[in-house]
Amino acid sequence: GSMTISDYIQNNEERKPWVEEVCIPLPRLFFGSVESSREDLQKGIPNGFDGMKLDTIRYQKHAHKGLFEYNQYDKSIIDISRIDFEEFEFKNTKDVHRPILRCYDFRRYRINQDGIHHKITLFSETLLRVHHYFGSFESYKVRNDVRRSDELYDQLSGVNEGQDNSITPWLSAFVDKIGENIASELLSSAYTGDKGRIQQPKHGEEKAIVQNETGVSRPEHRGKETILLDETEISESGGLEQVNKSGISACLIVKDDNDKLNEWLAYHYTSLPLRHLIVAVDPASKMSPKILFERWDAKLSKSKNAGIDIVMWNDNDFMPGDEQLTEAKNSISYEQFIRKVNLQKETAESMHKFDQFQLHRVRQRMFLRACLAHHKKMGRSWTMSIDTDEYLSFNHYESNGEKDLPPKVIQKKEGKKETSFSYPLRINEIKRSRFNLPETGSMTISDYIQNNEERKPWVEEVCIPLPRLFFGSVESSREDLQKGIPNGFDGMKLDTIRYQKHAHKGLFEYNQYDKSIIDISRIDFEEFEFKNTKDVHRPILRCYDFRRYRINQDGIHHKITLFSETLLRVHHYFGSFESYKVRNDVRRSDELYDQLSGVNEGQDNSITPWLSAFVDKIGENIASELLSSAYTGDKGRIQQPKHGEEKAIVQNETGVSRPEHRGKETILLDETEISESGGLEQVNKSGIS
């Protein structure tokens, strides 16, 4: 706590080992689960924090230094600025302990008594080490690992060959660095404040405790099936977090969508504002958005504005076991698959695709039910589920007149609630509100809802289906696109500004099914059960309370909400051909792109002001870093084509331009990434990566 490791290295970089070793293997020191008294643990701990809730303070008894049985293999720290790229090639990388060959330059294998070569660095020959904390039994069993067992826990947890509390001061340094308020939020499970939780057992802690032979305490329910929640989560029976209506939450599934995420985040952060986001990454995705999200977290933390709480999930967080998965897949019929992909005849390949289709649909529903339930537990209110090419917007009325659904599309007459919804006074109230909707950027959607929460539709609808408006790939002139755009930004690099020509409002062929926004604070948990969830369009049954199916001319029920009867809508951007082909999807083809991209039944640029609002909110410096591919600054890149843009351009029949290399394999790099041949960023020695 008195000096960082990075500062120490820089102060001594001309001395050994830093001057000569580019990879330094570090010995590990294993800490078991034997606890000291609470009184001893609390010494030197900032007021309000409970040392029993932090492994680095709770567990101070360790194994014998250098004993392989407990401490196992080294870990390493590497000065990558002094490593050649070829040393990162797969054939030259080893394992997580000593990742590259250079890790053996100065510190070779050690041999223990049984003659086996072990990667152990002597404690007497190193300035850094790695503390390895075994933790509590509950923590040990959370991770699904076939190597973990009750017997192994009992064998290792009771180690007690020495005691070390040398790293305890980190907590005081952390609190001093960022302040108690922020520290208490980030370490909320260890913070008691004035609540006195140190003295009071948590709900359920009155259960009998048993001890293993080493004297380590563990709950008697070990080995039974147990649901473990983070301390910031409270189960349904235990109560919920207080509802917080500020901001809007979202559930998002991504698959190779990194090229769209920056704009999607920037828009919704500004216009909603988006405050809490849970992201499920499709297992078939070739890229992860993790680094992108981390960049957003780092940049927004520099501004004075609230950030976005982003949590990433994978299938392990929400998918069921094999038996339940099979049952869920069987609920997806072959007829649904045929309608979706327009299948002509059944083949072995089509049956494989049908299996993948079932899995995809089940994954969507399982993720949505888990995501909505999580947001509810955390005390959140209005929550949306849309895709990375979709943007939630005010449903502004077009002053030049607008037609809604084509005459052939009629409303299905059924149910009293449908009649109630159709009552003229109710519809007229919503229609009047459309004329008074704020301009994009002048008021957030969340603020608008709160200001009008006692009016229709917010007061009576807990799920509001929203019509989608499809924007094709027909572009306006660059001169028109740049109107109202902050200096230094290129509207051609942002789909929400580049594409303003849309389909006929309400035409199912282009706009397709609704999406929804739900006030989950008014929904019961049982409504999130799989049998009660539907699809990504209208996730729960309550989405049909006021807005039933519409029927088009072929008699098929379509989920279409009239534009004239809603205050919000979803803009759906088809995007460029390159973006369209990046995502591996059997439903996508060149022919389909040509069919849909040229739509031009109307023009709308009502959401364009979001960019100015975004820049005003967080400042040009941070905005330009987060939207780097659309920022030109004083470089004049708007006028200069990027490398490769001189390639010949062909046009499809709708007049939409696309590169002639379409269909060939292409590597796409973000503009913030530089290939090896293009040079490196200047080395920054502050901090450790």
Long-range contacts (C-beta under 8 A, 24 or more apart in sequence): 1-169, 1-170, 1-172, 1-173, 2-169, 2-173, 4-687, 5-128, 5-688, 6-685, 6-686, 6-687, 6-688, 10-685, 17-106, 17-126, 17-127, 18-79, 20-106, 21-105, 21-106, 22-78, 22-79, 22-82, 22-83, 22-102, 22-105, 23-76, 23-77, 23-78, 23-79, 23-98, 23-99, 23-100, 23-102, 23-103, 23-105, 24-76, 24-77, 24-78, 24-103, 24-107, 24-126, 24-128, 25-74, 25-75, 25-76, 25-97, 25-98, 25-103, 25-107, 25-119, 25-121, 25-126, 26-74, 26-75, 26-76, 26-77, 26-121, 26-126, 26-128, 26-129, 26-130, 27-65, 27-66, 27-71, 27-74, 27-120, 27-121, 27-122, 27-123, 27-126, 27-129, 27-130, 28-71, 28-72, 28-73, 28-74, 28-75, 28-129, 28-130, 28-131, 28-132, 29-62, 29-63, 29-65, 29-71, 29-123, 29-129, 29-130, 29-131, 29-132, 29-164, 30-62, 30-63, 30-70, 30-71, 30-72, 30-132, 30-134, 30-156, 30-159, 31-55, 31-59, 31-60, 31-61, 31-62, 31-63, 31-131, 31-132, 31-133, 31-134, 31-159, 31-164, 32-59, 32-61, 32-62, 32-63, 32-134, 32-156, 32-157, 32-158, 32-159, 32-160, 32-214, 32-216, 33-59, 33-134, 33-135, 33-136, 33-137, 33-153, 33-157, 33-158, 33-216, 34-59, 34-61, 34-157, 34-158, 34-159, 34-160, 34-214, 34-215, 34-216, 35-59, 35-217, 36-60, 36-61, 36-163, 38-198, 44-168, 44-169, 44-172, 45-168, 45-171, 45-172, 46-171, 46-172, 46-175, 46-180, 48-180, 48-184, 48-191, 48-192, 48-193, 48-194, 49-171, 49-175, 49-184, 49-187, 49-190, 49-191, 49-192, 50-190, 50-191, 50-192, 50-197, 50-198, 51-168, 51-190, 52-198, 53-189, 53-190, 54-171, 54-187, 54-190, 55-133, 55-135, 55-139, 56-131, 56-133, 56-167, 56-168, 56-170, 56-171, 57-165, 57-168, 57-171, 59-133, 59-134, 59-135, 60-163, 60-164, 60-165, 61-159, 61-160, 61-161, 61-162, 61-163, 62-131, 62-159, 62-161, 62-162, 62-163, 62-164, 63-159, 63-161, 63-162, 64-161, 64-162, 65-123, 65-162, 66-120, 66-122, 66-123, 67-161, 68-112, 68-118, 68-120, 70-156, 70-159, 71-120, 71-132, 72-132, 73-97, 73-118, 73-119, 73-120, 74-98, 74-119, 74-120, 74-121, 74-130, 75-130, 76-103, 77-128, 77-688, 78-102, 78-103, 80-689, 81-683, 81-685, 85-676, 131-167, 134-159, 136-218, 137-216, 137-218, 137-219, 137-222, 138-219, 138-228, 141-222, 141-226, 142-228, 144-316, 150-222, 150-223, 153-212, 153-218, 154-212, 154-213, 154-214, 154-216, 157-212, 157-214, 157-216, 158-212, 158-213, 158-214, 158-215, 158-216, 188-231, 188-232, 189-230, 189-231, 189-232, 203-238, 232-378, 233-374, 233-377, 233-378, 234-377, 235-377, 236-377, 236-525, 240-376, 240-377, 240-379, 241-377, 241-378, 241-379, 242-379, 243-379, 243-380, 243-381, 243-521, 244-379, 244-380, 244-381, 245-381, 245-382, 245-446, 245-450, 245-521, 246-275, 246-446, 247-272, 247-273, 247-274, 247-275, 247-276, 247-306, 247-446, 248-272, 248-273, 248-274, 248-275, 248-381, 248-382, 248-383, 248-384, 248-392, 248-445, 248-446, 248-517, 249-274, 249-275, 249-276, 249-277, 249-278, 249-375, 249-380, 249-381, 249-382, 249-383, 249-384, 249-520, 250-274, 250-276, 250-277, 250-278, 250-383, 250-384, 250-385, 250-386, 251-278, 251-280, 251-367, 251-368, 251-371, 251-372, 251-375, 251-383, 251-384, 251-385, 252-277, 252-278, 252-279, 252-280, 252-385, 252-386, 252-387, 252-388, 253-279, 253-280, 253-282, 253-363, 253-364, 253-367, 253-387, 254-279, 254-280, 254-281, 254-282, 254-285, 254-289, 254-388, 255-281, 255-282, 255-284, 255-285, 255-583, 255-584, 256-285, 256-286, 256-287, 256-582, 256-583, 256-584, 257-289, 257-388, 257-583, 258-287, 258-289, 258-292, 258-670, 259-579, 259-582, 259-668, 259-670, 260-388, 260-389, 260-495, 260-575, 260-579, 261-289, 261-292, 261-388, 262-292, 262-626, 262-627, 262-629, 263-494, 263-495, 263-496, 263-627, 263-630, 264-388, 264-391, 265-296, 265-308, 265-626, 266-610, 266-611, 266-614, 266-623, 266-626, 266-627, 267-391, 267-496, 267-607, 267-610, 267-614, 268-391, 268-392, 269-300, 269-308, 269-614, 270-441, 270-444, 270-610, 270-613, 270-614, 270-617, 271-391, 271-392, 271-393, 271-440, 271-441, 271-444, 271-445, 271-607, 271-610, 271-613, 272-392, 272-444, 272-445, 272-446, 273-306, 273-444, 273-446, 274-308, 275-306, 275-308, 275-309, 276-308, 276-309, 276-375, 276-378, 276-380, 277-308, 277-309, 277-310, 277-311, 278-310, 278-311, 278-312, 278-313, 278-371, 278-374, 278-375, 279-310, 279-311, 279-312, 279-313, 280-312, 280-313, 280-314, 280-315, 280-317, 280-318, 280-363, 280-367, 280-371, 281-312, 281-313, 281-314, 282-363, 283-314, 283-315, 284-584, 286-584, 295-625, 295-626, 296-626, 299-618, 299-622, 299-625, 299-626, 300-618, 300-622, 302-622, 303-617, 303-618, 303-619, 303-622, 305-617, 305-618, 313-367, 313-370, 313-371, 315-363, 317-370, 318-366, 318-367, 318-369, 318-370, 318-371, 319-362, 319-363, 319-366, 320-366, 325-362, 328-362, 328-365, 328-366, 328-530, 329-355, 329-358, 329-359, 329-362, 330-358, 332-357, 332-358, 332-361, 332-362, 336-361, 340-587, 341-586, 341-587, 353-586, 361-535, 364-535, 364-536, 365-530, 365-533, 365-534, 365-535, 365-539, 366-530, 368-533, 368-536, 368-539, 369-528, 369-529, 369-530, 369-533, 369-539, 370-528, 372-518, 372-520, 372-523, 372-528, 372-539, 372-540, 373-525, 373-528, 375-520, 376-520, 376-521, 376-523, 376-525, 376-528, 379-521, 380-520, 380-521, 381-519, 381-520, 381-521, 382-446, 382-449, 382-517, 382-518, 382-519, 382-520, 383-517, 383-518, 383-519, 383-520, 384-515, 384-516, 384-517, 384-518, 385-515, 385-516, 385-536, 385-539, 386-515, 386-570, 387-572, 389-495, 389-572, 389-573, 389-574, 389-575, 390-468, 390-515, 390-570, 390-571, 390-572, 390-573, 391-496, 391-570, 391-571, 391-573, 391-607, 392-445, 392-466, 392-517, 392-568, 392-570, 393-440, 393-568, 393-569, 393-570, 393-571, 393-606, 393-607, 394-437, 394-438, 394-440, 394-445, 394-448, 394-567, 394-568, 394-569, 394-606, 395-434, 395-437, 395-466, 395-467, 395-563, 395-566, 395-567, 395-568, 395-569, 396-434, 396-437, 396-606, 397-434, 397-435, 397-437, 398-602, 398-604, 402-505, 402-563, 402-602, 403-504, 403-505, 404-505, 404-506, 404-562, 404-563, 404-564, 405-505, 405-506, 405-507, 405-550, 405-560, 405-562, 406-504, 406-506, 406-507, 408-552, 408-553, 409-506, 409-508, 409-550, 409-551, 409-552, 409-553, 409-560, 410-550, 410-551, 411-548, 411-550, 411-551, 412-548, 412-549, 412-550, 412-551, 412-557, 414-548, 415-548, 417-545, 417-546, 417-548, 418-546, 418-548, 420-546, 421-546, 421-547, 426-456, 427-564, 427-565, 429-455, 429-456, 430-456, 430-457, 430-565, 430-566, 430-567, 431-564, 431-565, 433-567, 434-564, 434-567, 437-567, 439-606, 439-609, 440-606, 440-607, 440-608, 440-609, 440-610, 440-613, 441-609, 441-610, 441-612, 441-613, 442-609, 442-613, 445-568, 457-546, 457-566, 457-567, 458-519, 460-546, 461-545, 461-546, 462-518, 462-519, 462-522, 462-523, 462-542, 462-545, 463-516, 463-517, 463-518, 463-519, 463-523, 463-538, 463-539, 463-540, 463-542, 463-543, 463-545, 464-516, 464-517, 464-518, 464-543, 464-547, 464-566, 464-568, 465-514, 465-515, 465-516, 465-537, 465-538, 465-543, 465-547, 465-559, 465-561, 465-566, 466-514, 466-515, 466-516, 466-517, 466-561, 466-566, 466-568, 466-569, 466-570, 467-505, 467-506, 467-511, 467-514, 467-560, 467-561, 467-562, 467-563, 467-566, 467-569, 467-570, 468-511, 468-512, 468-513, 468-514, 468-515, 468-569, 468-570, 468-571, 468-572, 469-502, 469-503, 469-505, 469-511, 469-563, 469-569, 469-570, 469-571, 469-572, 469-604, 470-502, 470-503, 470-510, 470-511, 470-512, 470-572, 470-574, 470-596, 470-599, 471-495, 471-499, 471-500, 471-501, 471-502, 471-503, 471-571, 471-572, 471-573, 471-574, 471-599, 471-604, 472-499, 472-501, 472-502, 472-503, 472-574, 472-596, 472-597, 472-598, 472-599, 472-600, 472-654, 472-656, 473-499, 473-574, 473-575, 473-576, 473-577, 473-593, 473-597, 473-598, 473-656, 474-499, 474-501, 474-597, 474-598, 474-599, 474-600, 474-654, 474-655, 474-656, 475-499, 475-657, 476-500, 476-501, 476-603, 478-638, 482-638, 484-608, 484-609, 484-612, 485-608, 485-611, 485-612, 486-611, 486-612, 486-615, 486-620, 488-620, 488-624, 488-631, 488-632, 488-633, 488-634, 489-611, 489-615, 489-624, 489-627, 489-630, 489-631, 489-632, 490-630, 490-631, 490-632, 490-637, 490-638, 491-608, 491-630, 492-638, 493-629, 493-630, 494-611, 494-627, 494-630, 495-573, 495-575, 495-579, 496-571, 496-573, 496-607, 496-608, 496-610, 497-605, 497-608, 497-611, 499-573, 499-574, 499-575, 500-603, 500-604, 500-605, 501-599, 501-600, 501-601, 501-602, 501-603, 502-599, 502-601, 502-602, 502-603, 502-604, 503-599, 503-601, 503-602, 504-601, 504-602, 505-563, 505-602, 506-560, 506-562, 506-563, 507-601, 508-552, 508-558, 508-560, 510-596, 510-599, 511-560, 511-572, 512-572, 513-537, 513-558, 513-559, 513-560, 514-538, 514-547, 514-559, 514-560, 514-561, 515-570, 516-543, 517-568, 518-542, 518-543, 571-607, 574-599, 576-658, 577-656, 577-658, 577-659, 577-662, 578-658, 578-659, 578-662, 578-666, 578-668, 581-662, 581-663, 582-668, 590-662, 590-663, 593-652, 593-658, 594-652, 594-653, 594-654, 594-656, 597-652, 597-654, 597-656, 598-652, 598-653, 598-654, 598-655, 598-656, 628-670, 628-671, 628-672, 629-670, 629-671, 629-672
